[in-house]
Amino acid sequence: MYNLETILLIDDDFTTNFIHQKIISKTEINAPVAVSNNASEGLDKLLELNESIKGHSASVLVFLDLNMPLLDGWGFLDVFKEMKLNFMVHLYIVSASINPDDKTRAASYPQVNGYIQKHLTVPIFRELVKGYAS
């Protein structure tokens, strides 16, 4: 079991981030929620967390949108797969895309734990964190 240190939402849409924060707050999970409004900011946040999290049993739960300006979710994944972090990352794509090619492409990244159609719900969130939140 991993100790869930932080939940990181990476999405350029304010409303989506707000909804997801409300959904998370309705669960028994007490990990802090960080919001990054773009993929570059999300990468920076992971590097910042890498400096502060030292436990090998620590984990960060990341919800990543695909369609964002500048650096999109795919660009994030290309950088992320090369990162060396001190903690486990459980990364889920949360996208409005219904394109099966996006799901297939997401599955080609071993770092991606799953693909969720927007928006998160309380039951989906609870199911996701069951295995690695204490």
Secondary structure, DSSP 8 states (H G I E B T S, - for coil): --EEEEEEEE-S-HHHHHHHHHHHHTSS----EEEESSHHHHHHHHHHHHHH---TTEEEEEEE-S--SSS-HHHHHHHHTT---SSEEEEEEEES---HHHHHHHHT-TTEEEEEESS--HHHHHHHHTTT--
